[in-house]
Amino acid sequence: MIFPIYYLLIAYGILMAMAGLFIIFNLYHILMFGLENFKTAFVVLLYLGATLGIAYMSYVLITQFDWSGEIILSDLIRSIIPSIL
């Protein structure tokens, strides 16, 4: 069975969209129910900074890869099984 590598990119995009929903959910609850002081603002900025940093690094790595290739599933399985046994 042969499938294009960009299928993995589609799955990754779906996972990133779900992560985005969780980020929005978390930020809403931190801002609405968190304490209103410097520490809360600092945690929100730290959280957003780390999230944006990870998203940027992910983008940089993804754009360097050639997504036009294909994966042959039977060859992949044959290469994995001997390393397990």
C-alpha atoms as one frame of an Amber mdcrd trajectory, in Angstrom:
protein
   0.000   0.000   0.000   1.389   3.391  -1.019   0.266   6.702   0.405   1.583
  10.255   0.002   3.599  11.737   2.852   1.422  14.847   2.916  -1.269  12.726
   4.621   0.915  13.018   7.717   0.875  16.799   7.292  -2.928  16.774   7.194
  -3.054  14.703  10.397  -0.563  17.105  11.993  -2.726  20.064  10.964  -5.767
  18.486  12.594  -3.805  17.907  15.805  -2.558  21.510  15.755  -6.134  22.778
  15.323  -7.200  20.730  18.354  -4.234  22.117  20.311  -5.322  25.620  19.285
  -8.773  24.995  20.742  -7.212  23.826  24.009  -5.015  26.941  24.084  -8.039
  29.200  23.654  -9.902  27.243  26.352  -6.962  27.513  28.763  -6.410  31.216
  28.146 -10.093  31.958  28.654 -10.144  30.202  31.998  -6.854  31.722  33.165
  -8.011  35.231  32.300 -11.573  34.866  33.614 -10.981  32.888  36.788  -7.344
  33.591  37.605  -6.199  36.177  40.055  -5.955  39.683  38.651  -2.358  40.557
  39.348   1.092  40.549  37.798   1.623  36.821  38.297  -1.410  35.894  36.202
  -0.342  38.195  33.375   3.184  36.782  33.569   1.910  33.193  33.371  -0.310
  34.049  30.388   2.580  35.738  28.565   4.910  32.846  29.395   2.300  30.333
  28.173   1.704  32.244  24.934   5.420  32.769  24.363   6.216  29.088  24.804
   3.298  28.077  22.575   4.245  30.503  19.813   7.902  29.461  20.072   7.011
  25.798  19.661   4.659  26.607  16.766   7.397  28.633  15.044  10.013  25.882
  15.451   7.498  23.378  14.139   6.788  25.581  11.109  10.499  25.969  10.353
  11.058  22.203  10.482   7.948  21.389   8.436   8.812  23.821   5.627  12.241
  22.205   5.156  10.763  18.792   4.370   9.783  17.554   0.890   6.123  16.561
   1.240   5.743  15.269  -2.331   7.180  11.815  -1.592   5.364   8.582  -0.918
   5.590   5.914   1.762   5.390   2.263   0.816   3.779   0.700   3.852   5.014
  -2.857   3.245   8.654  -1.664   3.046   8.194   0.385   6.192   6.821  -2.583
   8.116   9.614  -4.861   6.873  12.226  -2.347   8.031  10.643  -1.959  11.485
  10.004  -5.634  12.337  13.651  -6.828  12.293  14.654  -4.004  14.634  11.944
  -5.066  17.109  12.925  -8.725  17.057
